Amino acid sequence: MSATLGRRPARHVWPGRAALARHAGKSAGNFSDLEINMKSHTQTIQELYTRKVGGEIFRYELRYTHGHSVKWSAHVYQDEILKGTPQGVIEDHDMDEAALRQYLVSYVEGVIERGMGIAE
């Protein structure tokens, strides 16, 4: 039996390259269409992250909705300059609030650590 106890594992849906390119030039005060269309019940997390290799410090703002289908978007800054806007959707999950929060924080910090979509 799988670790999900018979439930389907969460499926992460990525936006296409065109969607990422559309949002790449947004300024710090403007959030993407994904965030504007989010339900009114959203959670916002603001944290600092230091890369393990290199020691660069980044600040990120992560916003996500609650529910069966979770839309999330993060803005990643270094020295107050927007470096990237990773975002996505998690569908068919059964995580509680604490697990969802930890999953998203770990995911965004992993993106920063690996430099995936984050400008140097």
Wavefront OBJ file of the C-alpha trace (Angstrom):
o trace
v 0.000 0.000 0.000
v 1.269 3.479 -0.772
v 2.075 6.159 1.771
v -1.088 8.020 0.770
v -3.278 5.249 2.258
v -5.241 4.659 -0.901
v -5.648 8.332 -1.776
v -4.237 9.831 -4.919
v -1.027 11.800 -4.363
v -1.112 15.568 -4.868
v -0.572 16.617 -8.467
v 1.430 19.768 -9.114
v 0.426 21.661 -12.258
v 2.953 24.057 -13.781
v 2.064 27.073 -15.917
v 3.494 27.124 -19.427
v 6.520 29.132 -20.512
v 4.279 31.836 -21.993
v 2.586 32.355 -18.630
v 5.947 32.583 -16.877
v 7.260 35.054 -19.460
v 4.137 37.222 -19.048
v 4.813 37.604 -15.334
v 8.611 37.862 -15.396
v 8.721 41.672 -15.606
v 6.188 42.534 -12.907
v 7.272 45.088 -10.333
v 7.272 44.403 -6.603
v 3.805 45.876 -6.051
v 2.062 44.028 -8.876
v 0.981 40.451 -8.425
v 0.244 38.090 -11.261
v -3.147 37.296 -12.759
v -3.023 34.030 -10.840
v -2.941 35.936 -7.563
v -5.575 38.465 -8.591
v -7.943 35.611 -9.439
v -7.317 33.801 -6.159
v -10.235 33.337 -3.799
v -10.527 35.966 -1.102
v -9.277 33.485 1.527
v -5.513 33.555 1.011
v -2.530 33.083 3.257
v 0.620 35.198 2.925
v 4.055 34.206 4.189
v 7.065 36.537 4.158
v 10.436 34.962 4.934
v 14.167 35.297 4.382
v 16.169 32.444 2.882
v 19.960 32.105 2.709
v 21.363 29.839 0.011
v 23.450 27.041 1.458
v 25.966 27.338 -1.386
v 27.136 30.922 -1.780
v 25.331 32.456 1.198
v 23.192 34.872 -0.843
v 20.164 36.161 1.074
v 16.739 36.294 -0.573
v 13.399 37.575 0.693
v 10.230 35.960 -0.571
v 6.505 36.582 -0.314
v 4.394 33.483 -0.804
v 0.621 33.709 -1.266
v -1.668 30.736 -1.578
v -5.336 29.843 -1.472
v -6.976 27.215 0.678
v -9.100 24.345 -0.518
v -8.983 21.219 -2.637
v -7.189 23.050 -5.458
v -4.466 25.372 -4.132
v -3.164 28.245 -6.257
v 0.143 29.695 -5.121
v 2.508 32.424 -6.227
v 5.765 33.719 -4.779
v 7.815 36.833 -5.388
v 11.521 36.381 -4.721
v 13.728 39.427 -4.059
v 17.440 39.955 -3.555
v 18.526 43.400 -2.349
v 14.902 44.516 -2.953
v 15.152 43.616 -6.665
v 12.573 41.156 -7.975
v 14.476 38.047 -9.101
v 11.650 35.635 -9.922
v 7.977 34.778 -9.573
v 7.489 31.020 -9.278
v 3.844 29.948 -9.164
v 1.636 26.952 -9.665
v -1.390 24.926 -8.665
v -1.658 21.870 -6.429
v -4.705 19.745 -7.217
v -6.278 16.753 -5.482
v -4.325 17.060 -2.240
v -5.363 15.987 1.229
v -2.820 17.946 3.305
v -3.917 19.779 6.415
v -3.057 23.486 6.781
v 0.280 22.935 8.541
v 1.435 20.323 6.023
v 0.379 22.496 3.064
v 2.241 25.488 4.468
v 5.404 23.422 5.049
v 5.176 21.881 1.566
v 4.910 25.285 -0.132
v 7.656 26.913 1.963
v 9.988 23.970 1.273
v 9.145 24.080 -2.414
v 9.820 27.826 -2.790
v 13.044 27.578 -0.783
v 14.129 24.655 -2.982
v 13.501 26.773 -6.078
v 15.632 29.562 -4.592
v 18.412 27.157 -3.565
v 18.609 25.650 -7.046
v 18.208 28.990 -8.836
v 15.327 27.644 -10.935
v 13.732 30.676 -12.594
v 15.572 33.028 -10.245
v 17.691 35.703 -11.949
v 21.310 35.949 -10.831
l 1 2 3 4 5 6 7 8 9 10 11 12 13 14 15 16 17 18 19 20 21 22 23 24 25 26 27 28 29 30 31 32 33 34 35 36 37 38 39 40 41 42 43 44 45 46 47 48 49 50 51 52 53 54 55 56 57 58 59 60 61 62 63 64 65 66 67 68 69 70 71 72 73 74 75 76 77 78 79 80 81 82 83 84 85 86 87 88 89 90 91 92 93 94 95 96 97 98 99 100 101 102 103 104 105 106 107 108 109 110 111 112 113 114 115 116 117 118 119 120
